Each structure stands twice: as C-alpha cells, then as structure tokens.
Amino acid sequence: MNATCLIKATAYGYRDANPAERGAFGIATSFAGTVAVSRTINYVLERRRNLPLLRSLGRGLYYRLPGAAGGVRVHHFIPGIGLCFATGAAAILIRDDGLDRWMSLPFGVGLALTNDELGLLVGASNPYWGGARLALAQCAAASLTSAALAAVFTRRGLKDQHAVGAIATVPG
C-alpha cells in the first residue's frame, strides 16, 4: 500500500467521523501548530537581540530577586480570549452541519494563544520565564492527540474502504 492510498483512507475516515472527532482533531492540530509557531517566533526574536544569553540571565535574575516589581505585559492573551469567545459564540449561534471542521481551527488557535499566556492568568510575577516547558508539554499533548485521531481516521478509512474494495494494492 502506498502513501496515496493511506492519505485517501485517512481523508475517507475523517469524512466518516462524527463531528466531535473532527472538531477535536481540528482543535488539537491548530493548538499544537499555534504553540509551536508562537514559541518559535519568541525564541527567534529573543536570540536576535544583543547578547541574548546575558540578557536572559539578567532578566531571569531580576524577576527572581526579592521585591522585584516587573510590570505586567499583555502580549497575545487578550486577542486569544477574544478569538475563543467569538468562535464559540459563532459555533453556538450558527449550529450548521459541516461547520465543526472550520470552527475548530480558530478555536484551537485562540485556545493556544490563551494557554501560552497562562502565567498572566494565574498572576505569576514573571509569566515569561519557565513557561517554555509548559508550552512544550501542551504542544506535545496536542500533537499526540492529533496523531492518535489521525490514526483512528486512517484505520476507519482502511476498514471501510477494504469492505467495499475501494483500495487497490500496489504490487511491490
């Protein structure tokens, strides 16, 4: 069986899945992608600054010292919440079949942007330090969820297409 057959089987299994599975796949996939892109951009911007390692060390010490004030900086927290609310409201108000796959993508992006700023939500003195591990764990969990759902779609597609004889095997 070649890659084209697997892709077709996965697409067939996706179309045959219930709306909750398709929605969860869209949310998890867009969540993982958004966290990965957001953290990559943050990393690249930080590394392009003058003396990034020395600067990072200085900022880390500043926020860890007793009595460090450190102002609150809202980056993509507010837009993330706004995007989640707007998408959720639209999903509730529209209630049309087939929109689950489209509405899940911006919902996952908004969820990722909001979770990436979780330190602000919980009132951490400096939410930007030590959050990389949490972001990587969230990205890994969302990626594993996406991969597991893709495997379910592929298995379902292969099973259903084998039942009707739609997949041709490639001689090898």
FENURNOR-V989695 format. One record per residue. N is the residue number from 1. SS is DSSP state (A for helix, B for strand, O for the rest). Layout:
<<N,SS> <N,SS>>
//
This chain:
<<1,O> <2,O> <3,A> <4,A> <5,A> <6,A> <7,A> <8,A> <9,A> <10,A> <11,A> <12,A> <13,A> <14,A> <15,A> <16,A> <17,O> <18,O> <19,A> <20,A> <21,A> <22,A> <23,A> <24,A> <25,A> <26,A> <27,A> <28,A> <29,A> <30,A> <31,A> <32,A> <33,A> <34,A> <35,A> <36,A> <37,A> <38,A> <39,A> <40,A> <41,A> <42,A> <43,A> <44,A> <45,A> <46,A> <47,A> <48,A> <49,O> <50,O> <51,O> <52,A> <53,A> <54,A> <55,A> <56,A> <57,A> <58,A> <59,A> <60,A> <61,A> <62,A> <63,A> <64,A> <65,O> <66,O> <67,O> <68,O> <69,O> <70,O> <71,O> <72,O> <73,O> <74,O> <75,O> <76,O> <77,A> <78,A> <79,A> <80,A> <81,A> <82,A> <83,A> <84,A> <85,A> <86,A> <87,A> <88,A> <89,A> <90,A> <91,A> <92,A> <93,A> <94,A> <95,O> <96,O> <97,O> <98,O> <99,O> <100,A> <101,A> <102,A> <103,A> <104,A> <105,A> <106,A> <107,A> <108,A> <109,A> <110,A> <111,A> <112,A> <113,A> <114,A> <115,A> <116,A> <117,O> <118,A> <119,A> <120,A> <121,A> <122,A> <123,O> <124,O> <125,O> <126,O> <127,O> <128,O> <129,O> <130,O> <131,A> <132,A> <133,A> <134,A> <135,A> <136,A> <137,A> <138,A> <139,A> <140,A> <141,A> <142,A> <143,A> <144,A> <145,A> <146,A> <147,A> <148,A> <149,A> <150,A> <151,A> <152,A> <153,A> <154,A> <155,A> <156,A> <157,A> <158,A> <159,A> <160,A> <161,A> <162,A> <163,A> <164,A> <165,O> <166,O> <167,O> <168,O> <169,O> <170,O> <171,O> <172,O>>
//
